[in-house]
Amino acid sequence: MNVMEDVPASANQREDFPVPVESWMDDHISKGSGLRSRVAFERGSGPAAEASLNYATTAAVDLIVLGIHPLDPVIAAHLPRSDTAYEIVSRAPSPVLTIR
């Protein structure tokens, strides 16, 4: 899921989104694989953790794959809100695979 925080959803953004996703799927998932029908990319808006968790719950996903990047502990201690990855991992309705 690609979530754009603090940006209202627009019809044009939704139209442009499938093109790179389809290209990525063509390059990485064989056409004869049953996996193609089980992989979904979605676009959402609003707070990333909430949008992702709402979609995961609504769509009854089997696995959430989440790209992360490590935070400096000193900086992380002073952030005004909790980390999105932590929120998703701790509240997810299904297993979460994190990749850095």
N, CA, C and O atoms as a GROMACS GRO file, in nm:
protein
  400
    1MET      N    1   0.085  -0.116   0.000
    1MET     CA    2   0.000   0.000   0.000
    1MET      C    3   0.090   0.123   0.000
    1MET      O    4   0.188   0.130   0.074
    2ASN      N    5   0.056   0.216  -0.082
    2ASN     CA    6   0.126   0.343  -0.085
    2ASN      C    7   0.033   0.443  -0.019
    2ASN      O    8  -0.077   0.468  -0.069
    3VAL      N    9   0.076   0.500   0.093
    3VAL     CA   10  -0.009   0.593   0.167
    3VAL      C   11   0.053   0.731   0.160
    3VAL      O   12   0.170   0.750   0.193
    4MET      N   13  -0.027   0.828   0.119
    4MET     CA   14   0.017   0.966   0.115
    4MET      C   15  -0.046   1.038   0.232
    4MET      O   16  -0.167   1.060   0.235
    5GLU      N   17   0.036   1.076   0.330
    5GLU     CA   18  -0.016   1.145   0.447
    5GLU      C   19  -0.042   1.291   0.416
    5GLU      O   20   0.032   1.354   0.340
    6ASP      N   21  -0.145   1.345   0.475
    6ASP     CA   22  -0.179   1.487   0.466
    6ASP      C   23  -0.199   1.536   0.322
    6ASP      O   24  -0.181   1.654   0.294
    7VAL      N   25  -0.236   1.446   0.232
    7VAL     CA   26  -0.265   1.484   0.094
    7VAL      C   27  -0.400   1.424   0.058
    7VAL      O   28  -0.417   1.303   0.068
    8PRO      N   29  -0.495   1.505   0.017
    8PRO     CA   30  -0.624   1.448  -0.020
    8PRO      C   31  -0.612   1.358  -0.142
    8PRO      O   32  -0.536   1.387  -0.234
    9ALA      N   33  -0.686   1.250  -0.142
    9ALA     CA   34  -0.683   1.157  -0.256
    9ALA      C   35  -0.740   1.226  -0.379
    9ALA      O   36  -0.835   1.303  -0.370
   10SER      N   37  -0.680   1.197  -0.495
   10SER     CA   38  -0.732   1.255  -0.619
   10SER      C   39  -0.748   1.146  -0.723
   10SER      O   40  -0.678   1.045  -0.720
   11ALA      N   41  -0.838   1.166  -0.814
   11ALA     CA   42  -0.864   1.067  -0.920
   11ALA      C   43  -0.742   1.050  -1.009
   11ALA      O   44  -0.713   0.937  -1.049
   12ASN      N   45  -0.668   1.156  -1.040
   12ASN     CA   46  -0.551   1.146  -1.127
   12ASN      C   47  -0.443   1.058  -1.065
   12ASN      O   48  -0.381   0.978  -1.135
   13GLN      N   49  -0.420   1.071  -0.936
   13GLN     CA   50  -0.319   0.989  -0.870
   13GLN      C   51  -0.358   0.843  -0.879
   13GLN      O   52  -0.271   0.758  -0.899
   14ARG      N   53  -0.484   0.810  -0.863
   14ARG     CA   54  -0.529   0.672  -0.872
   14ARG      C   55  -0.508   0.616  -1.013
   14ARG      O   56  -0.474   0.499  -1.028
   15GLU      N   57  -0.529   0.698  -1.115
   15GLU     CA   58  -0.513   0.653  -1.253
   15GLU      C   59  -0.367   0.622  -1.285
   15GLU      O   60  -0.338   0.525  -1.354
   16ASP      N   61  -0.273   0.704  -1.235
   16ASP     CA   62  -0.131   0.686  -1.264
   16ASP      C   63  -0.070   0.570  -1.188
   16ASP      O   64   0.031   0.515  -1.231
   17PHE      N   65  -0.127   0.533  -1.078
   17PHE     CA   66  -0.068   0.434  -0.989
   17PHE      C   67  -0.053   0.295  -1.051
   17PHE      O   68   0.052   0.233  -1.032
   18PRO      N   69  -0.152   0.240  -1.123
   18PRO     CA   70  -0.139   0.102  -1.173
   18PRO      C   71  -0.026   0.081  -1.273
   18PRO      O   72   0.024  -0.031  -1.283
   19VAL      N   73   0.016   0.182  -1.347
   19VAL     CA   74   0.117   0.164  -1.451
   19VAL      C   75   0.249   0.112  -1.393
   19VAL      O   76   0.296   0.008  -1.438
   20PRO      N   77   0.313   0.181  -1.296
   20PRO     CA   78   0.438   0.127  -1.243
   20PRO      C   79   0.420  -0.003  -1.166
   20PRO      O   80   0.510  -0.087  -1.162
   21VAL      N   81   0.305  -0.021  -1.106
   21VAL     CA   82   0.279  -0.145  -1.031
   21VAL      C   83   0.273  -0.263  -1.126
   21VAL      O   84   0.334  -0.367  -1.100
   22GLU      N   85   0.200  -0.249  -1.235
   22GLU     CA   86   0.192  -0.356  -1.333
   22GLU      C   87   0.330  -0.387  -1.392
   22GLU      O   88   0.363  -0.504  -1.414
   23SER      N   89   0.408  -0.285  -1.416
   23SER     CA   90   0.544  -0.306  -1.468
   23SER      C   91   0.628  -0.383  -1.367
   23SER      O   92   0.702  -0.474  -1.405
   24TRP      N   93   0.618  -0.347  -1.239
   24TRP     CA   94   0.694  -0.416  -1.134
   24TRP      C   95   0.651  -0.562  -1.128
   24TRP      O   96   0.734  -0.652  -1.117
   25MET      N   97   0.521  -0.586  -1.134
   25MET     CA   98   0.471  -0.724  -1.127
   25MET      C   99   0.519  -0.805  -1.247
   25MET      O  100   0.556  -0.921  -1.232
   26ASP      N  101   0.519  -0.745  -1.366
   26ASP     CA  102   0.568  -0.815  -1.485
   26ASP      C  103   0.714  -0.855  -1.469
   26ASP      O  104   0.754  -0.963  -1.513
   27ASP      N  105   0.794  -0.767  -1.407
   27ASP     CA  106   0.937  -0.793  -1.390
   27ASP      C  107   0.968  -0.893  -1.279
   27ASP      O  108   1.072  -0.959  -1.284
   28HIS      N  109   0.882  -0.904  -1.178
   28HIS     CA  110   0.917  -0.980  -1.059
   28HIS      C  111   0.833  -1.105  -1.031
   28HIS      O  112   0.874  -1.189  -0.952
   29ILE      N  113   0.717  -1.118  -1.093
   29ILE     CA  114   0.630  -1.232  -1.067
   29ILE      C  115   0.599  -1.299  -1.200
   29ILE      O  116   0.546  -1.235  -1.291
   30SER      N  117   0.631  -1.427  -1.212
   30SER     CA  118   0.608  -1.496  -1.340
   30SER      C  119   0.459  -1.498  -1.373
   30SER      O  120   0.374  -1.511  -1.285
   31LYS      N  121   0.431  -1.486  -1.500
   31LYS     CA  122   0.293  -1.478  -1.546
   31LYS      C  123   0.212  -1.604  -1.515
   31LYS      O  124   0.090  -1.595  -1.496
   32GLY      N  125   0.276  -1.720  -1.510
   32GLY     CA  126   0.206  -1.845  -1.480
   32GLY      C  127   0.188  -1.871  -1.332
   32GLY      O  128   0.126  -1.970  -1.294
   33SER      N  129   0.241  -1.784  -1.249
   33SER     CA  130   0.235  -1.805  -1.105
   33SER      C  131   0.098  -1.771  -1.049
   33SER      O  132   0.036  -1.673  -1.089
   34GLY      N  133   0.051  -1.852  -0.957
   34GLY     CA  134  -0.074  -1.824  -0.888
   34GLY      C  135  -0.059  -1.705  -0.793
   34GLY      O  136  -0.158  -1.651  -0.743
   35LEU      N  137   0.065  -1.666  -0.768
   35LEU     CA  138   0.092  -1.554  -0.678
   35LEU      C  139   0.042  -1.422  -0.734
   35LEU      O  140   0.004  -1.332  -0.658
   36ARG      N  141   0.043  -1.408  -0.865
   36ARG     CA  142   0.001  -1.282  -0.928
   36ARG      C  143  -0.138  -1.238  -0.882
   36ARG      O  144  -0.162  -1.120  -0.861
   37SER      N  145  -0.227  -1.333  -0.868
   37SER     CA  146  -0.364  -1.297  -0.829
   37SER      C  147  -0.375  -1.270  -0.679
   37SER      O  148  -0.479  -1.223  -0.633
   38ARG      N  149  -0.269  -1.298  -0.604
   38ARG     CA  150  -0.273  -1.279  -0.459
   38ARG      C  151  -0.197  -1.156  -0.413
   38ARG      O  152  -0.202  -1.121  -0.295
   39VAL      N  153  -0.126  -1.089  -0.504
   39VAL     CA  154  -0.050  -0.969  -0.469
   39VAL      C  155  -0.135  -0.848  -0.500
   39VAL      O  156  -0.190  -0.836  -0.610
   40ALA      N  157  -0.147  -0.757  -0.405
   40ALA     CA  158  -0.227  -0.637  -0.427
   40ALA      C  159  -0.148  -0.514  -0.384
   40ALA      O  160  -0.083  -0.514  -0.279
   41PHE      N  161  -0.153  -0.412  -0.466
   41PHE     CA  162  -0.097  -0.283  -0.432
   41PHE      C  163  -0.213  -0.185  -0.425
   41PHE      O  164  -0.295  -0.180  -0.516
   42GLU      N  165  -0.219  -0.110  -0.319
   42GLU     CA  166  -0.328  -0.014  -0.301
   42GLU      C  167  -0.271   0.122  -0.267
   42GLU      O  168  -0.160   0.133  -0.216
   43ARG      N  169  -0.346   0.225  -0.296
   43ARG     CA  170  -0.308   0.361  -0.259
   43ARG      C  171  -0.408   0.411  -0.158
   43ARG      O  172  -0.529   0.390  -0.172
   44GLY      N  173  -0.358   0.477  -0.055
   44GLY     CA  174  -0.446   0.532   0.047
   44GLY      C  175  -0.401   0.671   0.085
   44GLY      O  176  -0.298   0.719   0.038
   45SER      N  177  -0.477   0.736   0.168
   45SER     CA  178  -0.439   0.868   0.215
   45SER      C  179  -0.474   0.878   0.363
   45SER      O  180  -0.557   0.803   0.414
   46GLY      N  181  -0.408   0.970   0.430
   46GLY     CA  182  -0.428   0.988   0.574
   46GLY      C  183  -0.309   0.934   0.650
   46GLY      O  184  -0.206   0.903   0.590
   47PRO      N  185  -0.321   0.920   0.781
   47PRO     CA  186  -0.211   0.866   0.861
   47PRO      C  187  -0.175   0.725   0.812
   47PRO      O  188  -0.262   0.639   0.799
   48ALA      N  189  -0.048   0.702   0.784
   48ALA     CA  190  -0.003   0.578   0.721
   48ALA      C  191  -0.042   0.452   0.799
   48ALA      O  192  -0.093   0.357   0.741
   49ALA      N  193  -0.018   0.453   0.928
   49ALA     CA  194  -0.048   0.334   1.008
   49ALA      C  195  -0.199   0.303   1.005
   49ALA      O  196  -0.239   0.189   0.984
   50GLU      N  197  -0.281   0.406   1.026
   50GLU     CA  198  -0.426   0.385   1.027
   50GLU      C  199  -0.477   0.337   0.892
   50GLU      O  200  -0.557   0.244   0.885
   51ALA      N  201  -0.432   0.400   0.784
   51ALA     CA  202  -0.477   0.361   0.650
   51ALA      C  203  -0.435   0.217   0.619
   51ALA      O  204  -0.514   0.140   0.564
   52SER      N  205  -0.313   0.182   0.653
   52SER     CA  206  -0.263   0.047   0.626
   52SER      C  207  -0.338  -0.058   0.708
   52SER      O  208  -0.376  -0.162   0.655
   53LEU      N  209  -0.358  -0.030   0.835
   53LEU     CA  210  -0.428  -0.125   0.922
   53LEU      C  211  -0.575  -0.140   0.882
   53LEU      O  212  -0.630  -0.250   0.886
   54ASN      N  213  -0.638  -0.030   0.843
   54ASN     CA  214  -0.777  -0.038   0.798
   54ASN      C  215  -0.788  -0.125   0.673
   54ASN      O  216  -0.878  -0.208   0.663
   55TYR      N  217  -0.696  -0.106   0.577
   55TYR     CA  218  -0.701  -0.186   0.455
   55TYR      C  219  -0.675  -0.333   0.488
   55TYR      O  220  -0.745  -0.422   0.439
   56ALA      N  221  -0.573  -0.359   0.571
   56ALA     CA  222  -0.538  -0.497   0.605
   56ALA      C  223  -0.656  -0.569   0.671
   56ALA      O  224  -0.680  -0.687   0.645
   57THR      N  225  -0.729  -0.499   0.754
   57THR     CA  226  -0.844  -0.557   0.821
   57THR      C  227  -0.960  -0.579   0.723
   57THR      O  228  -1.020  -0.687   0.719
   58THR      N  229  -0.990  -0.478   0.644
   58THR     CA  230  -1.101  -0.486   0.549
   58THR      C  231  -1.078  -0.593   0.443
   58THR      O  232  -1.170  -0.667   0.408
   59ALA      N  233  -0.954  -0.601   0.391
   59ALA     CA  234  -0.924  -0.696   0.283
   59ALA      C  235  -0.884  -0.834   0.335
   59ALA      O  236  -0.862  -0.926   0.256
   60ALA      N  237  -0.875  -0.849   0.466
   60ALA     CA  238  -0.835  -0.977   0.527
   60ALA      C  239  -0.706  -1.030   0.464
   60ALA      O  240  -0.700  -1.145   0.419
   61VAL      N  241  -0.603  -0.945   0.463
   61VAL     CA  242  -0.476  -0.983   0.400
   61VAL      C  243  -0.408  -1.094   0.478
   61VAL      O  244  -0.423  -1.105   0.600
   62ASP      N  245  -0.330  -1.178   0.406
   62ASP     CA  246  -0.257  -1.289   0.467
   62ASP      C  247  -0.125  -1.244   0.529
   62ASP      O  248  -0.081  -1.298   0.630
   63LEU      N  249  -0.062  -1.144   0.467
   63LEU     CA  250   0.069  -1.099   0.509
   63LEU      C  251   0.087  -0.953   0.470
   63LEU      O  252   0.050  -0.912   0.360
   64ILE      N  253   0.144  -0.875   0.561
   64ILE     CA  254   0.178  -0.736   0.532
   64ILE      C  255   0.330  -0.731   0.515
   64ILE      O  256   0.404  -0.774   0.603
   65VAL      N  257   0.376  -0.680   0.402
   65VAL     CA  258   0.520  -0.662   0.378
   65VAL      C  259   0.546  -0.513   0.391
   65VAL      O  260   0.486  -0.432   0.321
   66LEU      N  261   0.638  -0.478   0.482
   66LEU     CA  262   0.658  -0.338   0.518
   66LEU      C  263   0.805  -0.301   0.504
   66LEU      O  264   0.890  -0.359   0.571
   67GLY      N  265   0.834  -0.206   0.417
   67GLY     CA  266   0.970  -0.155   0.404
   67GLY      C  267   0.997  -0.056   0.516
   67GLY      O  268   0.917   0.033   0.542
   68ILE      N  269   1.111  -0.072   0.582
   68ILE     CA  270   1.147   0.018   0.692
   68ILE      C  271   1.289   0.070   0.673
   68ILE      O  272   1.367   0.014   0.596
   69HIS      N  273   1.320   0.176   0.742
   69HIS     CA  274   1.457   0.224   0.751
   69HIS      C  275   1.484   0.256   0.897
   69HIS      O  276   1.400   0.315   0.965
   70PRO      N  277   1.602   0.216   0.945
   70PRO     CA  278   1.631   0.235   1.087
   70PRO      C  279   1.638   0.383   1.125
   70PRO      O  280   1.684   0.467   1.048
   71LEU      N  281   1.591   0.412   1.245
   71LEU     CA  282   1.599   0.548   1.298
   71LEU      C  283   1.713   0.557   1.398
   71LEU      O  284   1.741   0.462   1.471
   72ASP      N  285   1.777   0.670   1.400
   72ASP     CA  286   1.879   0.696   1.501
   72ASP      C  287   1.807   0.700   1.636
   72ASP      O  288   1.709   0.774   1.651
   73PRO      N  289   1.854   0.623   1.737
   73PRO     CA  290   1.783   0.618   1.866
   73PRO      C  291   1.768   0.754   1.933
   73PRO      O  292   1.668   0.780   1.999
   74VAL      N  293   1.866   0.841   1.917
   74VAL     CA  294   1.858   0.974   1.979
   74VAL      C  295   1.746   1.055   1.913
   74VAL      O  296   1.669   1.122   1.982
   75ILE      N  297   1.738   1.048   1.782
   75ILE     CA  298   1.633   1.121   1.711
   75ILE      C  299   1.497   1.058   1.740
   75ILE      O  300   1.400   1.130   1.765
   76ALA      N  301   1.489   0.926   1.738
   76ALA     CA  302   1.362   0.857   1.761
   76ALA      C  303   1.303   0.891   1.898
   76ALA      O  304   1.181   0.898   1.913
   77ALA      N  305   1.389   0.911   1.997
   77ALA     CA  306   1.342   0.942   2.132
   77ALA      C  307   1.272   1.078   2.139
   77ALA      O  308   1.196   1.103   2.232
   78HIS      N  309   1.299   1.165   2.042
   78HIS     CA  310   1.242   1.300   2.045
   78HIS      C  311   1.132   1.322   1.942
   78HIS      O  312   1.084   1.434   1.927
   79LEU      N  313   1.092   1.218   1.872
   79LEU     CA  314   0.986   1.233   1.774
   79LEU      C  315   0.853   1.254   1.844
   79LEU      O  316   0.827   1.192   1.947
   80PRO      N  317   0.768   1.342   1.790
   80PRO     CA  318   0.641   1.372   1.856
   80PRO      C  319   0.538   1.261   1.847
   80PRO      O  320   0.442   1.260   1.925
   81ARG      N  321   0.554   1.168   1.756
   81ARG     CA  322   0.457   1.059   1.744
   81ARG      C  323   0.532   0.926   1.734
   81ARG      O  324   0.652   0.923   1.709
   82SER      N  325   0.460   0.819   1.755
   82SER     CA  326   0.524   0.688   1.748
   82SER      C  327   0.558   0.652   1.604
   82SER      O  328   0.503   0.710   1.510
   83ASP      N  329   0.646   0.559   1.588
   83ASP     CA  330   0.692   0.515   1.457
   83ASP      C  331   0.581   0.440   1.385
   83ASP      O  332   0.512   0.357   1.446
   84THR      N  333   0.563   0.467   1.256
   84THR     CA  334   0.459   0.401   1.177
   84THR      C  335   0.479   0.251   1.175
   84THR      O  336   0.384   0.175   1.191
   85ALA      N  337   0.603   0.206   1.155
   85ALA     CA  338   0.631   0.063   1.150
   85ALA      C  339   0.592  -0.004   1.282
   85ALA      O  340   0.531  -0.111   1.282
   86TYR      N  341   0.626   0.058   1.393
   86TYR     CA  342   0.591   0.002   1.524
   86TYR      C  343   0.439  -0.010   1.538
   86TYR      O  344   0.388  -0.112   1.585
   87GLU      N  345   0.367   0.095   1.498
   87GLU     CA  346   0.222   0.092   1.507
   87GLU      C  347   0.164  -0.022   1.425
   87GLU      O  348   0.074  -0.093   1.471
   88ILE      N  349   0.214  -0.040   1.303
   88ILE     CA  350   0.162  -0.146   1.216
   88ILE      C  351   0.195  -0.284   1.272
   88ILE      O  352   0.108  -0.371   1.279
   89VAL      N  353   0.320  -0.304   1.311
   89VAL     CA  354   0.361  -0.435   1.363
   89VAL      C  355   0.285  -0.470   1.490
   89VAL      O  356   0.242  -0.584   1.507
   90SER      N  357   0.266  -0.375   1.578
   90SER     CA  358   0.202  -0.405   1.706
   90SER      C  359   0.050  -0.421   1.696
   90SER      O  360  -0.011  -0.486   1.781
   91ARG      N  361  -0.013  -0.364   1.593
   91ARG     CA  362  -0.159  -0.369   1.584
   91ARG      C  363  -0.211  -0.446   1.463
   91ARG      O  364  -0.332  -0.452   1.441
   92ALA      N  365  -0.124  -0.505   1.385
   92ALA     CA  366  -0.165  -0.571   1.260
   92ALA      C  367  -0.253  -0.693   1.286
   92ALA      O  368  -0.231  -0.767   1.382
   93PRO      N  369  -0.353  -0.713   1.199
   93PRO     CA  370  -0.440  -0.830   1.212
   93PRO      C  371  -0.380  -0.956   1.150
   93PRO      O  372  -0.439  -1.064   1.159
   94SER      N  373  -0.263  -0.943   1.088
   94SER     CA  374  -0.196  -1.056   1.023
   94SER      C  375  -0.046  -1.041   1.043
   94SER      O  376  -0.001  -0.936   1.088
   95PRO      N  377   0.033  -1.144   1.010
   95PRO     CA  378   0.178  -1.134   1.024
   95PRO      C  379   0.235  -1.019   0.940
   95PRO      O  380   0.182  -0.985   0.835
   96VAL      N  381   0.346  -0.959   0.989
   96VAL     CA  382   0.412  -0.850   0.919
   96VAL      C  383   0.557  -0.889   0.893
   96VAL      O  384   0.630  -0.927   0.984
   97LEU      N  385   0.598  -0.878   0.767
   97LEU     CA  386   0.736  -0.900   0.727
   97LEU      C  387   0.798  -0.764   0.704
   97LEU      O  388   0.753  -0.690   0.616
   98THR      N  389   0.902  -0.730   0.781
   98THR     CA  390   0.967  -0.601   0.762
   98THR      C  391   1.096  -0.621   0.684
   98THR      O  392   1.171  -0.715   0.707
   99ILE      N  393   1.119  -0.531   0.590
   99ILE     CA  394   1.238  -0.536   0.504
   99ILE      C  395   1.305  -0.400   0.510
   99ILE      O  396   1.240  -0.296   0.496
  100ARG      N  397   1.439  -0.402   0.530
  100ARG     CA  398   1.508  -0.272   0.526
  100ARG      C  399   1.598  -0.265   0.408
  100ARG      O  400   1.665  -0.164   0.387
   0.00000   0.00000   0.00000
